[in-house]
Amino acid sequence: MKKITYLDHAATTPVRPEVLKAMLPWFSENYGNPSSLYSIGRESKGTIAKAREQLARLVNAPADRVFFTGCGTEADNWAVKGTAFANSGKGKHIIVSAIEHHAVLDTAESLHGLGFDITILPVDRYGLVDPDTLKHAIRDDTILVSVMHANNEVGTIEPAAEISAICRDKGVIFHVDAVQTVGNYPVDVDELGCDLLSASGHKLYGPKGVGALFIRKGTRIKSRLNGGGQERNRRAGTENIAGIVGFGKAAELAIEEMRGAMERSSKLRDRLRDGILERIPDVRLNGHPTKQLPNNLNVSIEGIEGESILLRLDMKGICASTGSACTTGNLEPSHVLLAMGIPHEICHGSQRFTLGRATTQEEIDYTVDALEEIVKTLRAMSPMYQRNA
């Protein structure tokens, strides 16, 4: 089997052995429904409570304000739609940034068809939202602002605390999509000042199929699903116990190891960046140079298509991305890079490398060697690059 160099951890992460071990009994041996009163049901309910506490500690939240969902996308949908429907009597104006994940952007767009007014907040060339621009965009009928903690494509970390202060002063609910940061970068709901915060299990070495939404006490929000009254009548449906257990275990491990993992990833990311810039001409760095996730590197390589690079990297066993994995197959350039003012032709040459806890220096060096060779080959065949040379 070909050795895989996996550099797409922003898309998903492998389930850690410790996480899988914690999950396995809940698929077969411990099968009680947590809504049941008998002992094996109470055992299931207790383990959900433990996982809730583990995740709550990771984001410094009260455990009773953490609600489990089916994924990060569901958490985003719940935050945006639930807030909109619960507060429509006050107003129907919602503000989202231009670089949000489609789980937020498309949800906001769906509300536009129901009579809500959506403002798309611009970003600068680094992908940063300007708090002053937000302040001037808020109106008397604004009910929600949604700005992600860090962008999934370019890794730029947003000024969430400044944004939350503005929202609090204006009496506007603030939602943070923290899917890329929870477990990988420090997240404290009080420091961020958010009313709502979304997270996802499979971004921090937990399983797919489980997410969470933090809801600050007093925040007006409609229930996501109606039915059996699970999640304290907030999100009906029999709980994914194994997934929740895995999410909790992954959160526990992240608390113990995050700082060291961040430092290690940052050094390897810088080695990858420096190697690419030193050996490949006409490469543009995308994202903020310092306000940046430690494991994220996004570059635009002029004169060739990102998909062509990606396929040749794959032939060499290297897994990367041209942007968000959720939009793979879409031939349109990244909405994030376009919002940052990057020209279409340069957007099409983008590559995203996101490192993980198992990434090695040897893999980084191998990737730089492979990318240099691929770019030389593709540029030799590219009339567009030859014209620019």
N, C-alpha and C positions, 0 to 999 in steps of 0.2 A: 504494500500500500504506500502511495506517495506521501511523504511527510508534508504536513500542512503548517504553514506559517499564518496564523490567524490574527489579522489586524483589523477586525471589524467589531470590536467589543461594544461600540455604541449601538450596533444593531441588535445584538444579543450576546449573552455570556454563557459559557458552559456551566451546568449545575455542578457545584463542588461536591466531592465525595462525602464530606461531612453532612451536607444538606440532603443528599440522596439517602444516606443512612437514616437520617431523622425522619424522612418522609415514608420510607418503605412500609413500616408496620401499618400505616394509615390507609394503605391500599387494600389490605386483606385482613390482618388480625384484628385491628381496631376499627371496626366498620360501623359502630353505633351512630345513629343520627343525633346530632347535638341538640335537637329540639325535643328528644325523648326524655322521659323521667327516669328510666331504669339506669343501672350503673354504667353500662358501656356507652350510653348516650351522654351521661354526665361526664364521663371521661373525655369524650370528644369535645364537649363544651369547654371543659377545663383547659384542654390543650390549645383551643382557639384563643382563650383568654391569655394564655402564656405567650403565644405568638404576637398578640396585640400589644402586650407589654414590651416585648423585644423590639418591635418596630417603633413603638412610641418612644422608647429610650434613644433610638437612633436619631430621631428628629426632635427630641426634647418636647414631646407633647404629652398631655394627659392621655392615658390609655383609653379612656371612655370617649375620646374625640377622634379615634382612628377607626375607620370603617373599611372593611375589605370589599373589593370588587373583583370582576373577572379579568381585568387588565388595566394598564395605564390609560388606554384609550377610553375605556368606560368611565374611569375616574374623571378624565377631562370632560367627557360628555355630561356627566352628572354635575360637575362644578358649573359648567356654562349654562346648560339647559335648566338645571334645578334652581339656580339663582335667578335666571331670567323669569321663569314661571312664578316663582315665589315673590318676586319684587316688581312685577309688571304694573302694579297699582301705583307705584312711585314714579316709574318711568320705563322707557323701552330703549334706552341708549346703552350700548356696550362698546368698550374699547379693547382691541387686541393688537398686538404688535404684528408687523409685516413678516416676521421670521418665525412665528409660532409653528408648532407641529400641526399637520393637517387635522389631527384630532381636535384641536381648538379652532383652527381657521374654518374648516368645513362645518363644524358644529355651529359656529357663529353665522356662517352663510345660510345654514338651514333656518336659523331664527329670523334672518332677514325676510325670508318668504312668509313668515308669520307676523310681520308688521314691526319687527324690531329694527332699530337703526344702528348699523355697525360702522364704527370708525376704525380704519386700519392705520395704526401708528407707524410712521417711518422710522428707519434706523440710519446710523451713520455708516461710513465705509468699513468700520470694524464690526458692524452688526449690533451696536449699542443703541438702546433706547435713551433719548434725552428726557430726563425727568421734567424739565421746563416745558418741553413740547407736550408732554402728557398733561401737565397742569393746565395748560391753555385749551386742551381738547376736552377736558371734563366740563359737563354742562349740568344744569339743575336736574335734568332727567336721566343722568348717567347712573346706572345701577351696578355695573361690574367693569372691572379692569382685569384683563388676563395677560400676564407677561411671564414667559418662562424663566427659570432660574439660570439655566445655561443652554445655549443652542446645541441641538443634536448634530448639526452639520459642521459648524466651524468652531464650536466650543467656547464661544464668547460668553462670559459671565455677566449677567445683567445687574443693574443697581437696584435690586429688589427692595432693600431696606429704605432707600430714598423714595421709591415709588409707593411703598406702603404708607409712609408718613404723609404723602400727598393725599392718598386715598382716604386715610383715617381722618385727616383734616376736612375733607369734603364729604365724609359720610358715605363713601363708595366701597363696596365689597371688593377685595383684592384676591385673585386666584393666581397661584404660582404652579406651573407645570414643572415639577422637579424630577421628572422621570430620569433624566440624565445625571442628576447629582446625588440623589439619595443612595447612600452606600458607597459612593465614589468620591464625594467631596462633602465637606461639612455642611450640614443642613440643620438649622435651629428655627423652628416656627416662630419663636418669640423674637429672635434677632431679625429674621426676615419681616416679621410683622404681618404675615399673611393671614387671611381669614380661611382660605382653602388651599390645600396643597396635594398634588397628585404624585403617586409613586408607582413603580412597577417591579415585580419580583425578578423578572428575567434579565434585568439590567445590572444586578448586583450578585450574580452567580446563584440565584434562586431559580425556581421553575417558571415556565411560561404558564399563562392561564390564571394569574392572580395579580391583583394590584391593590391599591388602597387610596382612600381620600381622607385627609385630615380636615375636619370641620370645626372651626373654633366655636366655642360655646356662644350662643346668641346670634349666630349667622343664620339668616333666613334662607332656607333651601328646600325644595320639594324632594320627596323620596325618588330614588332612581327606579326602583321596581316595586310593584305592589303584589301582595300575595300572603305568604305565611308569616310575615312579621320578623324575619331574621334581621340581624344587625340592628337590633333595637328599633325595629319598624322603619329602618331607613332604606334597606336594600334586601328585598325578599328573595328567597331561593335557598335550597339546601346548600350549605357551605362546602366549598372545595377544601376539605380538611387537610389532605396531603399537601396541596399547594400552599395553604396558609401556614402549615408547619414548616415547610421549606422556606417560605418567605421570612418567617420569624428567625429561623436558624441562620439564614444568610445575613439578616440584619445584625444578629448577635456577633457573627464573625467580623462584619464590617466595623463594628464599634471597636473591636480589639485590634484590627489590622489596617484601618484606613490610612492613617498618617504615614506609615512606612510604605504602603503601596503607592501613595501619591508621590512621595519623594523618588521612589524607584522609577515610576512611570515617567515622571518629568525628565529625569536624566536620559532615559532611553528615547523619549520623544525629541529631546534636543539633539541627540546624536543622529536620529533619523533626519530631522530638519536640516542640520548642518551638512550632512552627507549629500542630501539632495541638492541643496543650494550651491555647494562647492563643485559638484560634478555634472550638474545638468543646467545649461543656460536657459534663460527666458522662463523662469518659474516664478509665480506670484504666490506669496503667503496670504491665506484668507483667514480672517478673524483678528481679534485683538492681540497685540504682541505680549501683553502681560496679564490682562484680565481674561484668563484662559484656563480651561480644564487641563490638568496636567497630562492627560493621556491622548489628547486630540491634536491631530495635525491635518490641516486641509490646505491643499495646494492646487493651483491652476497651472497646467503645463501647456504653453502656447503652441499652436500649430497642429494639434492632433486631438482626436475625440477621446473623451474619458472612457467611453465604453470599450474602445479598442485597447486602451491600456489595461483596463480591468480584465478583459478576456485573456490577454497575454500574461498578465500576472497570475491569473488562475491556472494557466497551463504550467506555470512554474511552482504551483502549490501555494501561492500567496493570496489570501482572502482580504480584499479591501472593498471600498465602495466609491461610487461617484457622488454620493450624497446620502440622503435618507434611504435606508433599506425598505421603508414602507412605500416608496414610490418607484421601486425598481420596475423597469419596463416602460416608464413614462419618458418619452423622448424630449419633452420640454426641459429647458435648463432649470436649474434649481431656483425656486422662488426665494430662497434665502440669499443666494449670491446676487440675484437680480435686485433684490431690495437693498443690497449693499452698494449698488451702483456699478457692479462689474459687467462689462459688455457681454452680450450673448455668446460671441465666439470664444471668449476666454472662459465663460461659465462652463461651456461644453467640454473643456479640458480638465475639469476638476477631479481630484482624487482625495478621498478621506481615509486616513489611517488612524485607527483608534486602538491603543495598546491595552493589554490586560495584565493580570497578576502573574501569568506564566510566560509572558513575552521575554525573550532573551536578547542579549547583545548580539549573539551570532545571527539571530533571525533579523535583527535590524540591519546588520551589515549585508546579509544576503539580499534583503529587500532593496537596499540602495544599489547594489551591483546589478540586480535584475532590472530595476527600473531604468537605470542608465542605459543598459543594452536595449531595452524595449523602446525607449524614447528615440534613441539613435536610429533604430530600424524604421519606426513609424514616420519620423520626420523626413527620412530619406525618400519616403514614398508620398509625402504630403506637398502638393503644389502650393497650398496656403502658406505653409511654413517657409518654403523656398522663396516665395515672393517677399516674405518679411525679413528674410536673412540678409 
